[in-house]
Amino acid sequence: MKKNILKRSWAEPYKIKMVELLKVTSKQQRVKALKEAGFNTFLLRSEDVYIDLLTDSGTSAMSDRQWSAFMTGDEAYAGSKSYYALEQTIQEYYGYKYIVPTHQGRAAENILSQILIKKGDIVPGNMYFTTTRLHQELAGGQFKDIIIDEAHDPYNEHPFKGNIDLDKLDALVKKYGAKKIPYISIATNVNMAGGQPISMQNLKELRSYTKKNGIRIIHDMTRVAENAYFIQQREKGYANMSVKDIVLQICKLTDGATMSAKKDALVNIGGFMATNEWDIFEEARNLVVVYEGLHTYGGLAGRDMEAIAVGIKESVNDDHQKARIGQVEYLGNRMMNLGIPIVKPIGGHGVFIDAKAFLPHLSQDVFPAQTLAAELYVDSGVRTMERGIISAGRKANGQHHYPKLELVRLTIPRRVYTQAHMDVVAESTAIVYDKRHSIKGLEMIYEPKYLRFFQARFKKLT
Ligand SMILES: *Cc1c(COP(=O)(O)O)cnc(C)c1O
């Protein structure tokens, strides 16, 4: 009998109830807007952008349920019922005991780093994240990358490029001693590696290693549900487990977490810190009052906490993740078919163009990824961002970090754009690719001290 070879496609498990009209600009307008923005896509005005793939952070579409939860927000200064709704949801879906809300992820990182890191400490992790590493450093720590080597190779198709190399970790423990390591900083679906997951097996091995050595695991759980979906799809033994159950299992292997609810949890603002240790919770409740607000709102409105609670539940829905990651894969596959060099496997929250391969005639000192992001905007009004030498910043000695990966990130907001938008994006990358040889680099003419990629300005090299 002939087998039916038609592969069923995914579709969104929702329909559109309201639309936001977009401005379509001319090339002339875009050239002018980009110049005014110092060739930094972060400095463009969003109304000059047609399809905004700058980030998936805080840009997702909330559901009708989240919007109605907004109306039930309890705006009491202290002891808000919305805080308890959020606490209960986090305990149930993520399994952490104590939580402190914060206005977004980096605020949770600040508080946790100040509590756990002493001057001279070492913080190993599976690739750095910009704000996470900065807070670790500001607290006196030193970040050490212990991700597997495959993660630094954009074409290596390892299914779990977010994995920790336990030998690298062991070498650090031997060199500095476990006492100097307050925790291992692990991210689920490693953002800077291109949205690549960590496997359950690797996490279990890390857990047993850290148990032996008395080291905590702190979980950057910003995209834990996307990571869980990849485990379900790729790891042996998880095909029949729900994303919801996998998420809980991941969290149970860690001791605490920081969360930017602006990603997985489908809200425009919000985050939290979570811990299973009472002492840390006590201190965090003290610190949050200094930086954020009372411990029962932490810089959020009651309605924000209600919307996060609903968003967490929606984020672990299997069909939601199938459509979310399906859309990213659709874009990535279209671009690959057009010959665009992208990071493989296609990541969870976006497609990452290898700017070194796209513009091989440009050295990293003239910022190929920054240049390519600028060119894409001029071509089609699609806004992307740099994840390369500009994002990596400078070392203590003033030299640039030279990261192996020099990427342009096309990040897909959740539930916002259609498949036709993805087609427009893919076609624009192909048009720019056709004229890649005529593209020259940029020169940095203004550089802020911290997280320079947000506000640096450039001028075109001629
Ligand atoms: C966005 C993000 C953060 C920081 O969260 P904010 O809400 O932007 O402050 C931390 N870690 C990762 C992996 C992120 O993607």
The ligand as an SDF file (V2000), in Angstrom:
LIG
                    3D

 15 15  0  0  0  0  0  0  0  0999 V2000
   15.2600   39.0730   28.0940 C   0  0  0  0  0  0  0  0  0  0  0  0
   16.1420   38.2170   28.8450 C   0  0  0  0  0  0  0  0  0  0  0  0
   16.5870   38.5550   30.1330 C   0  0  0  0  0  0  0  0  0  0  0  0
   16.3120   39.8980   30.7810 C   0  0  0  0  0  0  0  0  0  0  0  0
   14.9670   40.1300   30.9620 O   0  0  0  0  0  0  0  0  0  0  0  0
   14.3060   41.5850   30.8440 P   0  0  0  0  0  0  0  0  0  0  0  0
   12.8690   41.3190   31.1500 O   0  0  0  0  0  0  0  0  0  0  0  0
   14.5350   42.0800   29.4550 O   0  0  0  0  0  0  0  0  0  0  0  0
   14.9480   42.4520   31.8550 O   0  0  0  0  0  0  0  0  0  0  0  0
   17.3760   37.6390   30.7980 C   0  0  0  0  0  0  0  0  0  0  0  0
   17.7340   36.4820   30.2340 N   0  0  0  0  0  0  0  0  0  0  0  0
   17.3500   36.1420   29.0000 C   0  0  0  0  0  0  0  0  0  0  0  0
   17.7760   34.8340   28.4350 C   0  0  0  0  0  0  0  0  0  0  0  0
   16.5470   36.9910   28.2640 C   0  0  0  0  0  0  0  0  0  0  0  0
   16.1960   36.6470   27.0220 O   0  0  0  0  0  0  0  0  0  0  0  0
  1  2  1  0
  2  3  1  0
  2 14  2  0
  3  4  1  0
  3 10  2  0
  4  5  1  0
  5  6  1  0
  6  7  2  0
  6  8  1  0
  6  9  1  0
 10 11  1  0
 11 12  2  0
 12 13  1  0
 12 14  1  0
 14 15  1  0
M  END
$$$$
